[in-house]
Amino acid sequence: MSSNTKEKWTLKHIVKEILSTLVLFFFLSLLINYLRQPNITENIYDYKLQDIKGNSIDFSSYEGKPLVVHFWGTWCPTCRIETSNIEDISENYNLISIVVNSGENKAIKEFMEEHELTFRVVNDQSSNVANKFNIGAYPTTLIYDSKGKLKFTEMGYSTKVGLKARLEFIN
């Protein structure tokens, strides 16, 4: 066969190319996530914070249950796209979201109402909590098992399926 012969693009060949590209993308994203994950030494159960509605959140009350801690910002385009996934997860799992550098509680409440979001939100207006957890990219999602051990760190967009699979894996 000469080098001038073109390969025939069949449906099977196209599907194979698409699947190999998706698998490669998946593994590259896992590698990037691993390399960029924050070094977290904080004990999640040591935290007591207040949500934007003024309710106290004692993280130790989640002992014995998996917990998702989601860092995001209303100013972050990826975070905005991801909010429906976080809303869905919050309906069936323990989730605390920490909104970073996003203004006063009133502005965050308006954002939540406008987008019909009901998950619990802590306002980390000065990035104090994010800094303690070494969070440098948004969104970042931390998934803890029922013993408070950090099992997964996801930086960037997280799908509902991916989050649910990780939560089921640790149960």
C-alpha positions as CSV (number, residue, x, y, z in Angstrom):
1,M,0.0,0.0,0.0
2,S,1.4,3.4,-0.9
3,S,1.7,6.3,1.5
4,N,-0.7,8.2,-0.7
5,T,-3.6,5.8,0.0
6,K,-6.1,7.4,2.3
7,E,-7.8,5.4,5.0
8,K,-11.5,5.0,4.6
9,W,-13.4,6.8,7.4
10,T,-16.1,4.3,8.4
11,L,-18.6,4.8,11.2
12,K,-16.7,2.2,13.2
13,H,-13.4,4.1,12.7
14,I,-15.0,7.4,13.7
15,V,-16.6,5.9,16.9
16,K,-13.2,4.3,17.8
17,E,-11.4,7.6,17.4
18,I,-14.0,9.5,19.5
19,L,-13.9,6.8,22.2
20,S,-10.0,6.8,22.3
21,T,-10.0,10.6,22.5
22,L,-12.5,10.6,25.4
23,V,-10.5,7.9,27.3
24,L,-7.3,9.9,26.8
25,F,-9.1,13.1,28.0
26,F,-10.5,11.2,31.0
27,F,-7.0,10.0,32.1
28,L,-5.4,13.3,31.5
29,S,-8.0,15.1,33.6
30,L,-7.4,12.6,36.4
31,L,-3.6,13.2,36.2
32,I,-4.1,17.0,36.2
33,N,-6.5,16.7,39.2
34,Y,-4.0,14.6,41.0
35,L,-1.1,17.0,40.4
36,R,-3.1,20.1,41.3
37,Q,-4.9,18.8,44.3
38,P,-4.5,20.9,47.4
39,N,-2.5,19.5,50.4
40,I,-5.2,19.4,53.0
41,T,-4.2,18.8,56.6
42,E,-7.3,20.2,58.2
43,N,-9.7,18.0,60.2
44,I,-13.1,18.7,58.7
45,Y,-14.8,17.9,62.0
46,D,-13.0,20.8,63.7
47,Y,-15.1,23.4,61.8
48,K,-18.0,25.4,63.0
49,L,-19.2,27.9,60.5
50,Q,-22.3,30.0,59.8
51,D,-24.3,29.8,56.6
52,I,-25.7,32.8,54.8
53,K,-29.1,32.4,56.6
54,G,-27.4,32.7,60.0
55,N,-27.7,29.1,60.9
56,S,-24.7,27.4,62.6
57,I,-23.0,24.5,60.9
58,D,-21.1,22.1,63.2
59,F,-19.1,19.9,60.8
60,S,-18.7,17.3,63.7
61,S,-22.5,16.6,63.3
62,Y,-21.6,14.9,60.0
63,E,-19.5,12.2,61.7
64,G,-20.5,8.8,60.5
65,K,-21.8,10.1,57.2
66,P,-20.1,11.0,53.9
67,L,-19.8,14.7,53.4
68,V,-19.2,16.9,50.3
69,V,-17.5,20.2,50.8
70,H,-17.7,22.4,47.6
71,F,-15.7,25.6,47.2
72,W,-16.9,27.9,44.4
73,G,-17.6,31.5,43.5
74,T,-20.6,33.3,42.0
75,W,-18.0,35.1,39.7
76,C,-16.7,31.8,38.4
77,P,-18.2,30.8,35.0
78,T,-17.5,27.0,35.5
79,C,-19.0,27.2,39.0
80,R,-22.1,28.8,37.6
81,I,-22.5,26.0,35.1
82,E,-22.0,23.4,37.7
83,T,-24.5,24.7,40.3
84,S,-27.3,22.5,39.0
85,N,-25.1,19.4,39.6
86,I,-24.3,20.6,43.1
87,E,-28.0,21.2,43.7
88,D,-28.9,17.7,42.6
89,I,-26.2,16.2,44.9
90,S,-27.4,18.2,47.9
91,E,-30.8,16.6,47.6
92,N,-29.5,13.2,48.4
93,Y,-26.2,13.7,50.2
94,N,-24.7,15.8,52.9
95,L,-23.2,18.9,51.2
96,I,-21.9,22.2,52.5
97,S,-20.9,24.7,49.9
98,I,-18.4,27.5,50.6
99,V,-18.7,30.4,48.3
100,V,-15.4,32.4,48.1
101,N,-14.9,36.1,47.3
102,S,-18.5,36.5,46.2
103,G,-19.6,39.6,48.2
104,E,-22.1,40.1,51.0
105,N,-24.7,37.5,52.1
106,K,-27.5,39.5,50.5
107,A,-25.8,39.3,47.0
108,I,-25.3,35.5,47.5
109,K,-28.9,35.0,48.6
110,E,-30.1,36.9,45.5
111,F,-27.9,34.7,43.3
112,M,-29.2,31.5,45.0
113,E,-32.8,32.7,44.6
114,E,-32.3,33.8,40.9
115,H,-30.9,30.3,40.1
116,E,-33.4,28.4,42.3
117,L,-30.6,26.9,44.4
118,T,-31.3,25.6,47.9
119,F,-28.1,24.0,49.1
120,R,-26.4,25.3,52.2
121,V,-23.9,28.1,51.6
122,V,-21.2,29.5,53.8
123,N,-19.9,32.9,52.8
124,D,-16.1,32.9,52.8
125,Q,-15.9,36.5,51.8
126,S,-12.2,36.9,52.7
127,S,-11.1,33.4,51.6
128,N,-10.1,32.5,55.2
129,V,-11.6,29.0,55.0
130,A,-10.4,28.4,51.4
131,N,-6.8,29.4,52.4
132,K,-6.9,27.0,55.4
133,F,-7.8,24.2,52.9
134,N,-5.2,25.4,50.4
135,I,-7.8,25.9,47.7
136,G,-6.3,27.7,44.8
137,A,-8.7,26.8,41.9
138,Y,-12.5,27.0,41.6
139,P,-14.6,25.0,41.7
140,T,-13.0,22.5,44.0
141,T,-15.0,19.6,45.5
142,L,-13.8,17.6,48.5
143,I,-15.5,14.3,49.3
144,Y,-15.1,12.9,52.8
145,D,-16.0,9.4,53.9
146,S,-18.0,8.6,57.0
147,K,-14.9,8.7,59.2
148,G,-13.9,12.2,58.0
149,K,-11.1,11.0,55.7
150,L,-10.7,12.9,52.5
151,K,-11.3,10.4,49.7
152,F,-11.6,12.5,46.6
153,T,-10.6,15.9,45.4
154,E,-12.2,17.2,42.2
155,M,-10.9,20.5,40.7
156,G,-12.9,22.0,37.9
157,Y,-16.3,21.0,36.6
158,S,-17.8,17.9,38.2
159,T,-20.7,16.0,36.6
160,K,-23.6,14.6,38.6
161,V,-22.7,11.1,37.5
162,G,-19.1,11.5,38.6
163,L,-20.0,13.0,42.0
164,K,-22.7,10.3,42.6
165,A,-20.3,7.5,41.6
166,R,-17.6,8.8,44.0
167,L,-20.1,9.0,46.8
168,E,-21.5,5.5,46.1
169,F,-17.9,4.2,46.0
170,I,-17.1,5.4,49.5
171,N,-20.4,4.2,51.0
